């Protein structure tokens, strides 16, 4: 059975020193260690230690083979978005990261699919880069759950989503810059509490802001199984019903209506929750995702699904067909 991991992250082994070049900011660069790992440095501060599987294409392929997974959809690590930079500098960062992904896919067309990044802080330049990578064959992009603390429902971002629909470019939304991060650093709470909330923030913004209603052909995938949006849809719907004066001001359509109209990945770490998501979404809108190579991801690549009692048709949808439909790609290209 073909398996496609539609949510994984990669970074070029060599990054420019953008902080030095641009003269400001805490852009990410790598410091290599003797054990062949590297430290991600944000400005002059340590951010995260990563291993070779964060950049080595062949190591990644061999690790995926252990779980009989042939294809990886790769995108940048969200900390590299650099939305806080000027639009011009953000465009340069995006072009560098996108060119790396395009070259990777050209070298390994059966193993990799790339999702680009765009400078969301400057919609005009974002659309310019979107059109460039579309011409170069990229099927979609990854964006953050907020843009410098502005919600995705802000009207200034609508032309970007409109361009994605026009070009047929899929959109993956990934949580980043988690709300309340400064107030809850202990216990890894930004990743355990903030990330699911951020994804729900993005989903509610697109729903209540009318973006999905205005752009019915826009193909959006919410990472981490949609975060807390689907598990709390009852509360979200109840809020819509009991306080329409606060919630339904830009879109009169019940939020529950949108279940099954977007995609989510399967990263729940819990088969019972996944079964609920399958019930309300349909397996055609649930994709195999891992967040590889980071430890909070599903690094056994769908093993909990293979060991479940899910119907084979649902498993086939999750493992490949839903992703191919979301990205509008031909299955034969990866067999």
Secondary structure, 3 states (H helix, E strand, C coil): CCCEEEEEECCCCCCCCHHHHHCCCCCEEEEECCCCCEEEEECCEEEEEECHHHCCHHHHHHHHHCCCCCEEEEECCHHHCCCCCCHHHHHHHHHHHHHHHHHHHHHCCCCEEEEECCCCCCHHHHHHHHHHHHHCCCCEEEEECCECCECCCCHHHHHHHHHHHHHCCEEEEECCCCCCHHHCCHHHHHHHHHHHHHHHHHHHHHHHCCHHHHCCCCCEEECHHHCCCCCCHHHHHHHHHHCHHHHCCCCCCCHHHHCCCCEEECCCCCHHHHHHHHHHHCHHHEECCCCECCCCCCCCCCHHHHCCCCCHHHHHHHHHHHHHHHHCCCHHHHC
